[in-house]
Amino acid sequence: MRLQNKITTIAFDADDTLWVNEPYFQEAEQQFVHFLQDYNTPTQLSKELYQTEMKNLPLYGFGIKGFVLCMIETAQRVSQHQVSPLIISKIIDLGQDLLQQPIELLEGVQQTLDALHGKYNLILATKGDLLDQQRKIKNSALGDYFNHIEIMSDKQTADYQRLLHRLACVPEQFFMVGNSMKSDILPVLDLEGHAAFIPYAVTWSHEQQEAPVQHDKLITLQTFDELLLFL
């Protein structure tokens, strides 16, 4: 399926599509579980943390700051408010470390953006904490590739509708590239846009989509630079 005659606008997810993100969160969760090992098993502690994240998602949204608050709340709950101030301090340190992680571009990203730049209207469409996402974009040195950068609070169908309206782009000419079937792909397909799914080795449980998806406007790639075979 060749798309170059159909597409005018290509939007890219950022975290785990352009650069490494989720492994840092999983490393932090492993340390969190270690801090609280006196209170429950690693598996149960991870379940408790995830339940707290899901409960608070409407309040905190996506991002590191909400993750830290969820770790603190979970620590208080599983310890019946007996957790030491030292552990709380260590949890805060975990969050500050996450906010200072270096940007590691995924293989093929820069070369592919080089090839596409100037040929399409390139968009960065990511979600999460505004300040942290701005930091990552700056440190990635990729910002100049994009004609528009959208930091979204969520990625539902209505969020993409608003983005398309701002871009004055019809769905048939829009192509979304991302690693999350749930956030990057399905909402765009609902609008009859095009999408490329590039699975990443590590995916947050909330973003996982168990059932396989078949759609005539969806392609699945193994590497980022395979995009150039279709554009």
N, C-alpha and C positions, 0 to 999 in steps of 0.2 A: 504494500500500500504506500504509494507516494503521495505526500501531502503538500508539496511546495506550491501547487497551483490553487490550493484551498485556504491556506493559512496566511494570515497577516500578523497575528499577535501570538507570541509564545510566552507563557508564564511559567516560572520555575518556583517550586517550593525551595526552602533554604536548608533547614536542619535535616541531615541525613540524606539530602538530595545533592546539595552543593558541597556541604562540609559535615564533618563528624559531630554528632551531638548526643544521641541516646546512650552510647557506651559510657559517657561521663556520668549520666544519671544512674546507670546501673552500678557503676563503681561506687558512687555515693550511697546508694541503697545497701550495698554489701557492707559498707562501713557502718551505716546506721544499724543494720541488723546485728553486727558484731558488738556495737556499744550496748545493745539491749539484750544480749544473749542470756542474761540471768532471769529474764522475764517470760521468755517463750522460745519456741523453736524458730529457726530461720524462715521456714516456709510460712508459719503462722504470722510472724512479724511482717513479712512481705505482704501477706493478704490483708492484714490490719492497715498497713500503710496505704495500700491501693484503695481500700474501702473509704479511708479518710479523704484521699484525693478525689474520688468520685463524688463524695458528699459535698466537698467544698468547691468543686469545679465551677458551679454557677456563681460562686462568690469571688473566687480568686482568679479564675481563668487559667490559662496555660502559662507556664514559666517557672523559673527557679525560685522566685520569692514565695509563690504559693506552695511549691514543693517543700521548702524549708518550714513554713508554717504547718504543713501537714505532718512533717516528721516530728515537730515539737508536740503537736496535739496527740499524735499516736503514741509517742513516748510517755506522755502524761497519762494517757488512758491505760496502756498495757501495764504500767507500773503502779496504777492506782494512785497517781500523783506522788509517788515516792522517788521518782527519778532524780538523780543528783544534779545540782547546778553545773557541775563539771561536764556531764553528758550533754546538757542543753547547750553549753558553750561549744562543745565539739560539733554539735549539729549545725550551729550557726557558722562555724568554721567551714563545714562541708559546703554550705551554700556560698560562702564567699570564695571558696576555691573554684566552685562551678562557674561563678561569674568572672573568673580570671583565666579560664582555660584558653589555650592558644587555638587558633583556627587552623584546622587541617583540611585542606581541600580534598575532595574525593578524586579518584583517578579519572582523567579525561575531561574534567570540568572546564578548566581554563582554555584548553585547546578547542573544545566544542563551542564555547562562547565566542572565542576569537573568530571561528568560522561563520557563526550566525550573526554576529554583530554587523549592523548596517544593512542586512538583508531582510530582517523582520523587526517588528516592534517588540522588544524584549522587556519583560516585566518580572519583577521579583515579588512573589505573593507568599508571604510567610505569616505564621501566627505566633503569639507569645507575648512576653513582657516587652513593652516598647523600648525601654532604655537598653535592655540586654540585646535585643535584636539589632538595634542601631549600632551597638558596640561590635557585634559580630560582623555586620555588613561592612563597617569601617575597617576592621582588622582583616577582613578577607581580601580587601583591595579589588573587589569585584563590582563595586557600586557603579563605576562608569560604564559598565556594559548595559545598564538598564535604563530605559526611557521613563520608567515609573516604578516606584517601590511602594508596596502596600503591606503594612503590618496590621494584620487582622486579629480581632479578638477571638474569632472562631472561623471555621471553614465549612459552613452549611450552604445549601443551595442558594438561600437568600443572600448570603454574603458574596457569593460569586455573581449573582444577578446585579448587586450594587456595584461590584468591581467592573463588570462589563459595561454598565451604564456610564460610569466615570470614564472608561476608556473609549466610549462610543464604538464598541466592537460587538458585532453579532456573534452568537455562539458558534455558528458554522465556520467562522474564521478564527476561532480561539482554540489554542492548543495548550493544555496544562501538563506539566511534567512534574512528577513527584514520587515519593516512596511510600506514601500512605494511601492505600486503596480507599479507606474510609473518609479521609479529609481532602485528599488531592484529586481523586479520580471520580468516585461515584457522584458527588454533587455536580461536577462538570458534565458528566454523561447524562445526568438528569435534565440538564439544560440543552442537550443535543450538541454540546461542544466535543472537541477531540481531546484525547488524553494519552499520555505515555506513562506507564507504571514501571518504575525502576526499583525493584525490591532491594532493601538494605538488610545486611546480615542480622541487625538487632532492631527490633521494633517494640515500642511501648505497648503493653497489653491493650490499652484503650484504643489504639490505632489499628489493631489487628482485625482483619476480615477473613473469617474462616472459609466461607463458601467461595469457590472460584467464580470469576466474573467473565462472561462472554459478551462482547459488544462490538459492532462493526466499526465503531469509532475509537476503539481502544487497541493500543499496541503494548506489549510487554517486552522490556529490554533487560539484558543482563548487565550491560555497562552503559555509562553515560554517553560515551562517544558514538554508540550505535544510533543515536538520534540522527546523525548525519546521513544515514542510509535512507531516511524517510523524508528529509527536508532538502 
